[in-house]
Amino acid sequence: MGDEKVIAVVGATGAQGGGLVRAILRDSASAFSVRALTRDPGTRRATALKDAGAAVVAADLNDSASVHKAFEGAYAAFCVTFFWADLSPEKELAQAETMADAARDCGVRHVIWSTLEDTRRLIPPSDNRIPTLMGRFKVPHFDAKGEADQLFIDRGVPTTFLLTSFYWENLIAFGMGPRTARDGTPEITFPMGHAKLPGIAADDIGGCAYGIFKARDSFLGKRVGIAGEHLTGFELAASLSRALGQEIRYRDMSLPDYRRLPLVGAAELANMFQFKRDFQELFCGARSVEQSRALHPALHTFETWLAENRHRISVT
């Protein structure tokens, strides 16, 4: 494979980037090769990608020169930031600008920018229905990504804007899994009422992104939302109950109570869930399960994801 078909994948050892690397490597007929970008090529995950056939290179989104070097000669790039590393929307914006600059300067022909809605377009900072955080954000990890869309547009970078969904892996590793209530019944807790929550297996984000790269011309300049299913908290709990062989209850917690939970970024997460609940029609409407499956035919439903991952879900 020539360098003209290299896809540079930011965050290659993370959830989204790792899924894309694996999707490319699984396709023996692929027209692409993969350049896996990571801050530390010596980690176990980076070594596993190298052993699987990826070219692993060092790149740090806080170091513009390293990103430019990693994008040099790439045909395409998958760009993503990880808010939860620093809890800083300003840093996310700076990192997005670094990637947009590098893509422009290196002549990258197709970028997928993993973004989210800028919630302030519907709930401005002056609107008190959702509390304003950090002075100017409603949902910082959404708003910064949405604000950064314009960075790619202003630089003329040929970009597809990928709208992701709630990772079902949050039930494993983000403190959102089943917890035993005072009455002894395990429960999952979201302040969502009866609203549907678009969700997806993290690995399938990479599969969908790969489908977009393969159909570049159809998706340039477009916003593409992906999800494996749209499910209520009650539906999530029912599936968990069947998979785990015990009753799992859904508790619709109030937003003030959710903001007081001992979770990293609890206030931000409460705002996020409120936005998804209050604007359910728009949020779900932007994330088509049918289009996601067309991009990635192996797309998981929540039930099929649970069949593969139930052993990783702990009831605490």
PyMOL commands that set and color helices and strands:
alter all, ss='L'
color gray80, all
select helices_A, chain A and resi 3-5+15-26+44-52+64-71+83-85+89-105+119-121+140-154+170-173+202-214+216-219+233-244+255-259+266-278+280-285+289-295+302-312
alter helices_A, ss='H'
color red, helices_A
select strands_A, chain A and resi 6-9+33-38+55-58+76-79+110-115+159-163+166-167+179-180+186-190+197-200+223-225+229-231+249-252
alter strands_A, ss='S'
color yellow, strands_A
deselect
rebuild
show_as cartoon
